[in-house]
Amino acid sequence: MEYQHPETRATEEEKRNGWKDPYGVLFSADRKKLIKANMELTEYRIPDGVETICCNAFLICRQLKSVTLPPSVRVIGEWAFNCCSSLTHIELNEGLQTIEKNIFINCPALKELTLPKTLVHIGHNPCPGNSLDRLTCLSPHFKVCNNMLLTADSRRLISYFGKESQVVVPQGVEEIGNVAFLDLPNLTEVSLPDSLTRIGAKAFAGCKELNDINLPHSLIAIGDYAFQDSSISFLTLPPLLSEMGANPFKSTIPFFLNSYSPHFVVHDHSLYTADGTKLISYWHQAQKEVLPEGLQQIDHGAFGYHFHLEQIQLPSTLTTIGQEAFALCFRLQTINLPPSLQNIGHMAFTKCNAMQQIVIPPHTKEHYAELLTHICCEEMIPKLTEQPTQPIK
């Protein structure tokens, strides 16, 4: 019978009723879950009997250099060793079956890792942005080839950990997993195979020098923020592309895009869904912008980092402004919020330092003041300006 790993998020009850060892590490009462490590640890040998390392268990243990796991551990939860900046050595035990996503994120000192032969499940890239020098895989369910970690059948590329500027993804790969190439400073060019159908969330995010990539005709889906903060200057959306997550091109400007997909259109230096109801990405260099009627949603970060934009007129049909939609628009001075607006995302207007006026419907100042506080844009409250009430004819 296949092992079913337990929940890796500790409950409040487990935390309250937990047990601490002499090193200040918190476990569940039955001592099968390691819930939270002492941030002062420098090295630690996890006691035998522990089956689960909970998510964020070693979060910000910056002094931790070495960890040894016992044979009893079966699963490591997501972000378990997040920000363990001194971690150089960890022994993943035989018996380990599951590692969830991003378990070694922000661990720059970790240069070597061995995946045990019992490992069956891997979440997203276990070491995003870390550029391991050496990854050894003993599990028959995965393989390492040309500094890439793939599933054994080569259909899913889990991570790339090399330092080359040019990378060729092998034929047969159908999916590039979430954060597979995250934050690789040397990457400039990627060649994708004709077999590829999906690019995961933030797959190439933070690859600031990446400027050359061709999307194959076979591509069906692009995930959230897939090319965020890259240097891509030209891209063509292929005809089979039908799924697109939150703004894959956030903060990728200046940028030129063509679309052969019937599901997406490029209009006035902006990417929209074909029905015109959602603006996904905007990369025009205009000072003033009037968005078309019929538009209902502005995607996450759609206007972020646009230094030229000073004024924008929103349509009467708009219902949703995504998170960070206008973040860091340093010159944006005026924006109107129509009566149709229902949702504003987190930090939608953060760092809009030149903002002079946010025009809102009559008698709504209290509502918008509360909303701006909720989305962490309190500095915009003094800019709220109600439209005058129209006289009754």
Secondary structure, 3 states (H helix, E strand, C coil): CCCCCCCCCCCHHHHHCCEECCCCCEECCCCCEEEECCCCCCEEECCCCCCEECCCCCCCCCCCCEEECCCCCCEECCCCCCCCCCCCEEECCCCCCEECCCCCCCCCCCCEEEECCCCCEECCCCCCCCCCCEEEECCCCEEEECCEEEECCCCEEEEECCCCCEEECCCCCCEECCCCCCCCCCCCEEECCCCCCEECCCCCCCCCCCCEECCCCCCCEECCCCCCCCCCCEEEECCCCCEECCCCCCCCCCCEEEECCCCEEEECCEEEECCCCEEEEECCCCCEEECCCCCCEECCCCCCCCCCCCEEECCCCCCEECCCCCCCCCCCCEEECCCCCCEECCCCCCCCCCCCEEEECCCCHHHHHHHHHHCCCHHHHHHEEECCCCCCC
